[in-house]
C-alpha cells in the first residue's frame, strides 16, 4: 500500500496548524512519531527546553 505525505497548508485546517508552528510528520505513522517524541523527552532534563509553549 502506498501512503501519500501530508501537504501542510493545502487545506484550511492544516494552514491554521502550520501558522501555529506545528511540524508535519509527512508519511510517519502516529506510533512512530509518538515513539520519537518519547525518545527525545527521555533524554532531556527539562521538557520546557525541548517543547517551548
N, CA, C and O atoms as a Tripos MOL2 file, in Angstrom:
@<TRIPOS>MOLECULE
protein
  212   211    53     0     0
PROTEIN
NO_CHARGES

@<TRIPOS>ATOM
      1 N           0.8460   -1.1830    0.0000 N.3       1 UNK1
      2 CA          0.0000    0.0000    0.0000 C.3       1 UNK1
      3 C           0.8900    1.2440    0.0000 C.2       1 UNK1
      4 O           1.8940    1.2930    0.7110 O.2       1 UNK1
      5 N           0.5320    2.2160   -0.7740 N.am      2 UNK2
      6 CA          1.3020    3.4530   -0.8980 C.3       2 UNK2
      7 C           0.5950    4.5660   -0.1440 C.2       2 UNK2
      8 O          -0.5870    4.8300   -0.3640 O.2       2 UNK2
      9 N           1.3320    5.2140    0.7450 N.am      3 UNK3
     10 CA          0.7860    6.3210    1.5360 C.3       3 UNK3
     11 C           1.3450    7.6280    1.0110 C.2       3 UNK3
     12 O           2.5460    7.7340    0.7610 O.2       3 UNK3
     13 N           0.5040    8.6070    0.8430 N.am      4 UNK4
     14 CA          0.9620    9.9250    0.4080 C.3       4 UNK4
     15 C           1.2710   10.7760    1.6160 C.2       4 UNK4
     16 O           0.6140   10.6710    2.6520 O.2       4 UNK4
     17 N           2.2640   11.6100    1.4780 N.am      5 UNK5
     18 CA          2.6470   12.5180    2.5570 C.3       5 UNK5
     19 C           1.5970   13.6210    2.7100 C.2       5 UNK5
     20 O           0.8690   13.9390    1.7690 O.2       5 UNK5
     21 N           1.5350   14.1810    3.8790 N.am      6 UNK6
     22 CA          0.6220   15.2900    4.1610 C.3       6 UNK6
     23 C           1.1900   16.5590    3.5470 C.2       6 UNK6
     24 O           2.3900   16.8160    3.6390 O.2       6 UNK6
     25 N           0.3420   17.3400    2.9310 N.am      7 UNK7
     26 CA          0.7620   18.6170    2.3610 C.3       7 UNK7
     27 C           0.2670   19.7290    3.2780 C.2       7 UNK7
     28 O          -0.8830   20.1600    3.1820 O.2       7 UNK7
     29 N           1.1470   20.1900    4.1680 N.am      8 UNK8
     30 CA          0.7680   21.2490    5.1080 C.3       8 UNK8
     31 C           0.4220   22.5180    4.3340 C.2       8 UNK8
     32 O           1.1750   22.9490    3.4600 O.2       8 UNK8
     33 N          -0.7050   23.1000    4.6590 N.am      9 UNK9
     34 CA         -1.1320   24.3360    4.0250 C.3       9 UNK9
     35 C          -2.0680   24.1370    2.8520 C.2       9 UNK9
     36 O          -2.5770   25.1120    2.3010 O.2       9 UNK9
     37 N          -2.3050   22.9060    2.4610 N.am     10 UNK10
     38 CA         -3.1860   22.6610    1.3200 C.3      10 UNK10
     39 C          -4.6480   22.9370    1.6720 C.2      10 UNK10
     40 O          -5.4020   23.4630    0.8530 O.2      10 UNK10
     41 N          -5.0380   22.5820    2.8840 N.am     11 UNK11
     42 CA         -6.4120   22.7960    3.3370 C.3      11 UNK11
     43 C          -6.4310   23.7890    4.4910 C.2      11 UNK11
     44 O          -5.4090   24.0250    5.1350 O.2      11 UNK11
     45 N          -7.5870   24.3620    4.7420 N.am     12 UNK12
     46 CA         -7.7120   25.4050    5.7600 C.3      12 UNK12
     47 C          -7.2680   24.9190    7.1420 C.2      12 UNK12
     48 O          -6.5880   25.6490    7.8630 O.2      12 UNK12
     49 N          -7.6440   23.7020    7.5130 N.am     13 UNK13
     50 CA         -7.2710   23.1760    8.8320 C.3      13 UNK13
     51 C          -5.7640   23.0970    8.9860 C.2      13 UNK13
     52 O          -5.2200   23.5060   10.0120 O.2      13 UNK13
     53 N          -5.0860   22.5730    7.9750 N.am     14 UNK14
     54 CA         -3.6290   22.4500    8.0860 C.3      14 UNK14
     55 C          -2.9430   23.8080    7.9920 C.2      14 UNK14
     56 O          -1.8470   23.9810    8.5250 O.2      14 UNK14
     57 N          -3.5630   24.7620    7.3310 N.am     15 UNK15
     58 CA         -2.9730   26.1100    7.2830 C.3      15 UNK15
     59 C          -2.9320   26.7330    8.6700 C.2      15 UNK15
     60 O          -1.9380   27.3560    9.0410 O.2      15 UNK15
     61 N          -3.9990   26.5700    9.4360 N.am     16 UNK16
     62 CA         -4.0040   27.1420   10.7880 C.3      16 UNK16
     63 C          -3.0070   26.4120   11.6860 C.2      16 UNK16
     64 O          -2.3750   27.0410   12.5340 O.2      16 UNK16
     65 N          -2.8550   25.0970   11.5150 N.am     17 UNK17
     66 CA         -1.8530   24.3580   12.2900 C.3      17 UNK17
     67 C          -0.4460   24.7990   11.9170 C.2      17 UNK17
     68 O           0.4150   24.9400   12.7850 O.2      17 UNK17
     69 N          -0.2150   25.0160   10.6370 N.am     18 UNK18
     70 CA          1.0990   25.4720   10.1730 C.3      18 UNK18
     71 C           1.4140   26.8510   10.7420 C.2      18 UNK18
     72 O           2.5530   27.1220   11.1250 O.2      18 UNK18
     73 N           0.4100   27.7200   10.7990 N.am     19 UNK19
     74 CA          0.5960   29.0590   11.3720 C.3      19 UNK19
     75 C           0.9530   28.9970   12.8580 C.2      19 UNK19
     76 O           1.6350   29.8850   13.3700 O.2      19 UNK19
     77 N           0.4960   27.9560   13.5480 N.am     20 UNK20
     78 CA          0.8090   27.7770   14.9680 C.3      20 UNK20
     79 C           2.1940   27.1750   15.1890 C.2      20 UNK20
     80 O           2.6710   27.1060   16.3220 O.2      20 UNK20
     81 N           2.8360   26.7410   14.1090 N.am     21 UNK21
     82 CA          4.1760   26.1670   14.2280 C.3      21 UNK21
     83 C           4.2040   24.6560   14.3220 C.2      21 UNK21
     84 O           5.2370   24.0760   14.6550 O.2      21 UNK21
     85 N           3.0720   24.0030   14.0310 N.am     22 UNK22
     86 CA          3.0230   22.5420   14.0700 C.3      22 UNK22
     87 C           3.8510   21.9950   12.9160 C.2      22 UNK22
     88 O           3.7330   22.4560   11.7810 O.2      22 UNK22
     89 N           4.6930   21.0030   13.2180 N.am     23 UNK23
     90 CA          5.5240   20.3720   12.1990 C.3      23 UNK23
     91 C           4.7880   19.2010   11.5760 C.2      23 UNK23
     92 O           4.0330   18.5010   12.2500 O.2      23 UNK23
     93 N           5.0080   18.9920   10.2960 N.am     24 UNK24
     94 CA          4.4200   17.8510    9.6150 C.3      24 UNK24
     95 C           5.2700   16.6120    9.8580 C.2      24 UNK24
     96 O           6.4990   16.6870    9.8540 O.2      24 UNK24
     97 N           4.6260   15.4870   10.0660 N.am     25 UNK25
     98 CA          5.3390   14.2130   10.2080 C.3      25 UNK25
     99 C           5.4240   13.5070    8.8570 C.2      25 UNK25
    100 O           5.8940   12.3730    8.7730 O.2      25 UNK25
    101 N           4.9720   14.1750    7.8100 N.am     26 UNK26
    102 CA          4.9520   13.6350    6.4490 C.3      26 UNK26
    103 C           4.2390   12.2930    6.4340 C.2      26 UNK26
    104 O           3.0520   12.2490    6.7580 O.2      26 UNK26
    105 N           4.8920   11.2070    6.0790 N.am     27 UNK27
    106 CA          4.2000    9.9200    5.9990 C.3      27 UNK27
    107 C           4.4940    9.0190    7.1990 C.2      27 UNK27
    108 O           4.2810    7.8080    7.1310 O.2      27 UNK27
    109 N           4.9810    9.6020    8.2950 N.am     28 UNK28
    110 CA          5.2880    8.8340    9.5010 C.3      28 UNK28
    111 C           3.9870    8.4430   10.2100 C.2      28 UNK28
    112 O           3.0600    9.2480   10.3050 O.2      28 UNK28
    113 N           3.9270    7.2140   10.7000 N.am     29 UNK29
    114 CA          2.7310    6.7710   11.4170 C.3      29 UNK29
    115 C           2.6510    7.4670   12.7800 C.2      29 UNK29
    116 O           3.6430    7.9900   13.2880 O.2      29 UNK29
    117 N           1.4600    7.4590   13.3490 N.am     30 UNK30
    118 CA          1.2590    8.0500   14.6730 C.3      30 UNK30
    119 C           2.1750    7.3880   15.6910 C.2      30 UNK30
    120 O           2.7780    8.0630   16.5260 O.2      30 UNK30
    121 N           2.2760    6.0660   15.6180 N.am     31 UNK31
    122 CA          3.0940    5.3120   16.5680 C.3      31 UNK31
    123 C           4.5670    5.6840   16.4500 C.2      31 UNK31
    124 O           5.2500    5.8310   17.4630 O.2      31 UNK31
    125 N           5.0620    5.8370   15.2270 N.am     32 UNK32
    126 CA          6.4660    6.2070   15.0220 C.3      32 UNK32
    127 C           6.7400    7.6140   15.5400 C.2      32 UNK32
    128 O           7.7600    7.8460   16.1890 O.2      32 UNK32
    129 N           5.8390    8.5520   15.2610 N.am     33 UNK33
    130 CA          6.0190    9.9270   15.7370 C.3      33 UNK33
    131 C           5.9880    9.9850   17.2630 C.2      33 UNK33
    132 O           6.7870   10.6970   17.8710 O.2      33 UNK33
    133 N           5.0810    9.2470   17.8800 N.am     34 UNK34
    134 CA          4.9850    9.2200   19.3380 C.3      34 UNK34
    135 C           6.2420    8.6090   19.9550 C.2      34 UNK34
    136 O           6.7440    9.1180   20.9570 O.2      34 UNK34
    137 N           6.7520    7.5370   19.3770 N.am     35 UNK35
    138 CA          7.9680    6.8960   19.8800 C.3      35 UNK35
    139 C           9.1570    7.8370   19.7980 C.2      35 UNK35
    140 O           9.9540    7.9090   20.7330 O.2      35 UNK35
    141 N           9.2870    8.5590   18.6950 N.am     36 UNK36
    142 CA         10.3970    9.5040   18.5470 C.3      36 UNK36
    143 C          10.2780   10.6550   19.5450 C.2      36 UNK36
    144 O          11.2860   11.1010   20.0940 O.2      36 UNK36
    145 N           9.0660   11.1370   19.7840 N.am     37 UNK37
    146 CA          8.8600   12.1860   20.7800 C.3      37 UNK37
    147 C           9.2240   11.6850   22.1720 C.2      37 UNK37
    148 O           9.8720   12.4000   22.9370 O.2      37 UNK37
    149 N           8.8170   10.4700   22.5070 N.am     38 UNK38
    150 CA          9.1410    9.8990   23.8170 C.3      38 UNK38
    151 C          10.6500    9.7050   23.9650 C.2      38 UNK38
    152 O          11.1900    9.8930   25.0550 O.2      38 UNK38
    153 N          11.3270    9.3370   22.8970 N.am     39 UNK39
    154 CA         12.7790    9.1650   22.9300 C.3      39 UNK39
    155 C          13.4650   10.4940   23.2470 C.2      39 UNK39
    156 O          14.3430   10.5550   24.1080 O.2      39 UNK39
    157 N          13.0620   11.5550   22.5500 N.am     40 UNK40
    158 CA         13.6620   12.8750   22.7720 C.3      40 UNK40
    159 C          13.3920   13.3530   24.1930 C.2      40 UNK40
    160 O          14.2990   13.8470   24.8630 O.2      40 UNK40
    161 N          12.1580   13.2100   24.6570 N.am     41 UNK41
    162 CA         11.8150   13.6610   26.0030 C.3      41 UNK41
    163 C          12.4900   12.8190   27.0780 C.2      41 UNK41
    164 O          12.7120   13.3040   28.1870 O.2      41 UNK41
    165 N          12.8200   11.5650   26.7700 N.am     42 UNK42
    166 CA         13.5060   10.7080   27.7220 C.3      42 UNK42
    167 C          14.9580   11.0980   27.9360 C.2      42 UNK42
    168 O          15.5550   10.7310   28.9480 O.2      42 UNK42
    169 N          15.5310   11.8350   26.9960 N.am     43 UNK43
    170 CA         16.9340   12.2320   27.0830 C.3      43 UNK43
    171 C          17.1190   13.7010   27.4300 C.2      43 UNK43
    172 O          18.2060   14.2470   27.2450 O.2      43 UNK43
    173 N          16.0880   14.3370   27.9250 N.am     44 UNK44
    174 CA         16.2040   15.7390   28.3040 C.3      44 UNK44
    175 C          15.8220   15.9020   29.7710 C.2      44 UNK44
    176 O          14.9740   15.1750   30.2880 O.2      44 UNK44
    177 N          16.4430   16.8440   30.4200 N.am     45 UNK45
    178 CA         16.1420   17.1040   31.8300 C.3      45 UNK45
    179 C          14.9930   18.0960   31.9760 C.2      45 UNK45
    180 O          14.3100   18.1160   32.9990 O.2      45 UNK45
    181 N          14.7850   18.9110   30.9550 N.am     46 UNK46
    182 CA         13.7550   19.9410   31.0250 C.3      46 UNK46
    183 C          12.8440   19.8460   29.8030 C.2      46 UNK46
    184 O          13.2840   20.0830   28.6780 O.2      46 UNK46
    185 N          11.5830   19.5010   30.0230 N.am     47 UNK47
    186 CA         10.6500   19.4140   28.9180 C.3      47 UNK47
    187 C          10.4000   20.7950   28.3140 C.2      47 UNK47
    188 O          10.1530   20.9070   27.1130 O.2      47 UNK47
    189 N          10.4600   21.8390   29.1280 N.am     48 UNK48
    190 CA         10.2370   23.1900   28.6200 C.3      48 UNK48
    191 C          11.3160   23.5830   27.6170 C.2      48 UNK48
    192 O          11.0510   24.3570   26.6960 O.2      48 UNK48
    193 N          12.5340   23.0560   27.7860 N.am     49 UNK49
    194 CA         13.6240   23.3680   26.8590 C.3      49 UNK49
    195 C          13.3580   22.7490   25.4900 C.2      49 UNK49
    196 O          13.6400   23.3700   24.4650 O.2      49 UNK49
    197 N          12.8190   21.5330   25.4640 N.am     50 UNK50
    198 CA         12.5600   20.8340   24.2140 C.3      50 UNK50
    199 C          11.2280   21.2240   23.5870 C.2      50 UNK50
    200 O          11.1010   21.2310   22.3620 O.2      50 UNK50
    201 N          10.2390   21.5490   24.4070 N.am     51 UNK51
    202 CA          8.9080   21.8920   23.9160 C.3      51 UNK51
    203 C           8.4900   23.2600   24.4320 C.2      51 UNK51
    204 O           7.6760   23.3460   25.3520 O.2      51 UNK51
    205 N           9.0300   24.3330   23.8590 N.am     52 UNK52
    206 CA          8.6360   25.6610   24.3350 C.3      52 UNK52
    207 C           7.1790   25.9390   23.9820 C.2      52 UNK52
    208 O           6.7940   25.8680   22.8150 O.2      52 UNK52
    209 N           6.3870   26.2480   24.9700 N.am     53 UNK53
    210 CA          4.9590   26.5160   24.7480 C.3      53 UNK53
    211 C           4.6320   27.9530   25.0670 C.2      53 UNK53
    212 O           3.4790   28.3660   24.9410 O.2      53 UNK53
@<TRIPOS>BOND
     1     1     2 1
     2     2     3 1
     3     3     4 2
     4     3     5 am
     5     5     6 1
     6     6     7 1
     7     7     8 2
     8     7     9 am
     9     9    10 1
    10    10    11 1
    11    11    12 2
    12    11    13 am
    13    13    14 1
    14    14    15 1
    15    15    16 2
    16    15    17 am
    17    17    18 1
    18    18    19 1
    19    19    20 2
    20    19    21 am
    21    21    22 1
    22    22    23 1
    23    23    24 2
    24    23    25 am
    25    25    26 1
    26    26    27 1
    27    27    28 2
    28    27    29 am
    29    29    30 1
    30    30    31 1
    31    31    32 2
    32    31    33 am
    33    33    34 1
    34    34    35 1
    35    35    36 2
    36    35    37 am
    37    37    38 1
    38    38    39 1
    39    39    40 2
    40    39    41 am
    41    41    42 1
    42    42    43 1
    43    43    44 2
    44    43    45 am
    45    45    46 1
    46    46    47 1
    47    47    48 2
    48    47    49 am
    49    49    50 1
    50    50    51 1
    51    51    52 2
    52    51    53 am
    53    53    54 1
    54    54    55 1
    55    55    56 2
    56    55    57 am
    57    57    58 1
    58    58    59 1
    59    59    60 2
    60    59    61 am
    61    61    62 1
    62    62    63 1
    63    63    64 2
    64    63    65 am
    65    65    66 1
    66    66    67 1
    67    67    68 2
    68    67    69 am
    69    69    70 1
    70    70    71 1
    71    71    72 2
    72    71    73 am
    73    73    74 1
    74    74    75 1
    75    75    76 2
    76    75    77 am
    77    77    78 1
    78    78    79 1
    79    79    80 2
    80    79    81 am
    81    81    82 1
    82    82    83 1
    83    83    84 2
    84    83    85 am
    85    85    86 1
    86    86    87 1
    87    87    88 2
    88    87    89 am
    89    89    90 1
    90    90    91 1
    91    91    92 2
    92    91    93 am
    93    93    94 1
    94    94    95 1
    95    95    96 2
    96    95    97 am
    97    97    98 1
    98    98    99 1
    99    99   100 2
   100    99   101 am
   101   101   102 1
   102   102   103 1
   103   103   104 2
   104   103   105 am
   105   105   106 1
   106   106   107 1
   107   107   108 2
   108   107   109 am
   109   109   110 1
   110   110   111 1
   111   111   112 2
   112   111   113 am
   113   113   114 1
   114   114   115 1
   115   115   116 2
   116   115   117 am
   117   117   118 1
   118   118   119 1
   119   119   120 2
   120   119   121 am
   121   121   122 1
   122   122   123 1
   123   123   124 2
   124   123   125 am
   125   125   126 1
   126   126   127 1
   127   127   128 2
   128   127   129 am
   129   129   130 1
   130   130   131 1
   131   131   132 2
   132   131   133 am
   133   133   134 1
   134   134   135 1
   135   135   136 2
   136   135   137 am
   137   137   138 1
   138   138   139 1
   139   139   140 2
   140   139   141 am
   141   141   142 1
   142   142   143 1
   143   143   144 2
   144   143   145 am
   145   145   146 1
   146   146   147 1
   147   147   148 2
   148   147   149 am
   149   149   150 1
   150   150   151 1
   151   151   152 2
   152   151   153 am
   153   153   154 1
   154   154   155 1
   155   155   156 2
   156   155   157 am
   157   157   158 1
   158   158   159 1
   159   159   160 2
   160   159   161 am
   161   161   162 1
   162   162   163 1
   163   163   164 2
   164   163   165 am
   165   165   166 1
   166   166   167 1
   167   167   168 2
   168   167   169 am
   169   169   170 1
   170   170   171 1
   171   171   172 2
   172   171   173 am
   173   173   174 1
   174   174   175 1
   175   175   176 2
   176   175   177 am
   177   177   178 1
   178   178   179 1
   179   179   180 2
   180   179   181 am
   181   181   182 1
   182   182   183 1
   183   183   184 2
   184   183   185 am
   185   185   186 1
   186   186   187 1
   187   187   188 2
   188   187   189 am
   189   189   190 1
   190   190   191 1
   191   191   192 2
   192   191   193 am
   193   193   194 1
   194   194   195 1
   195   195   196 2
   196   195   197 am
   197   197   198 1
   198   198   199 1
   199   199   200 2
   200   199   201 am
   201   201   202 1
   202   202   203 1
   203   203   204 2
   204   203   205 am
   205   205   206 1
   206   206   207 1
   207   207   208 2
   208   207   209 am
   209   209   210 1
   210   210   211 1
   211   211   212 2
@<TRIPOS>SUBSTRUCTURE
     1 UNK1         2 RESIDUE 1 A UNK
     2 UNK2         6 RESIDUE 1 A UNK
     3 UNK3        10 RESIDUE 1 A UNK
     4 UNK4        14 RESIDUE 1 A UNK
     5 UNK5        18 RESIDUE 1 A UNK
     6 UNK6        22 RESIDUE 1 A UNK
     7 UNK7        26 RESIDUE 1 A UNK
     8 UNK8        30 RESIDUE 1 A UNK
     9 UNK9        34 RESIDUE 1 A UNK
    10 UNK10       38 RESIDUE 1 A UNK
    11 UNK11       42 RESIDUE 1 A UNK
    12 UNK12       46 RESIDUE 1 A UNK
    13 UNK13       50 RESIDUE 1 A UNK
    14 UNK14       54 RESIDUE 1 A UNK
    15 UNK15       58 RESIDUE 1 A UNK
    16 UNK16       62 RESIDUE 1 A UNK
    17 UNK17       66 RESIDUE 1 A UNK
    18 UNK18       70 RESIDUE 1 A UNK
    19 UNK19       74 RESIDUE 1 A UNK
    20 UNK20       78 RESIDUE 1 A UNK
    21 UNK21       82 RESIDUE 1 A UNK
    22 UNK22       86 RESIDUE 1 A UNK
    23 UNK23       90 RESIDUE 1 A UNK
    24 UNK24       94 RESIDUE 1 A UNK
    25 UNK25       98 RESIDUE 1 A UNK
    26 UNK26      102 RESIDUE 1 A UNK
    27 UNK27      106 RESIDUE 1 A UNK
    28 UNK28      110 RESIDUE 1 A UNK
    29 UNK29      114 RESIDUE 1 A UNK
    30 UNK30      118 RESIDUE 1 A UNK
    31 UNK31      122 RESIDUE 1 A UNK
    32 UNK32      126 RESIDUE 1 A UNK
    33 UNK33      130 RESIDUE 1 A UNK
    34 UNK34      134 RESIDUE 1 A UNK
    35 UNK35      138 RESIDUE 1 A UNK
    36 UNK36      142 RESIDUE 1 A UNK
    37 UNK37      146 RESIDUE 1 A UNK
    38 UNK38      150 RESIDUE 1 A UNK
    39 UNK39      154 RESIDUE 1 A UNK
    40 UNK40      158 RESIDUE 1 A UNK
    41 UNK41      162 RESIDUE 1 A UNK
    42 UNK42      166 RESIDUE 1 A UNK
    43 UNK43      170 RESIDUE 1 A UNK
    44 UNK44      174 RESIDUE 1 A UNK
    45 UNK45      178 RESIDUE 1 A UNK
    46 UNK46      182 RESIDUE 1 A UNK
    47 UNK47      186 RESIDUE 1 A UNK
    48 UNK48      190 RESIDUE 1 A UNK
    49 UNK49      194 RESIDUE 1 A UNK
    50 UNK50      198 RESIDUE 1 A UNK
    51 UNK51      202 RESIDUE 1 A UNK
    52 UNK52      206 RESIDUE 1 A UNK
    53 UNK53      210 RESIDUE 1 A UNK
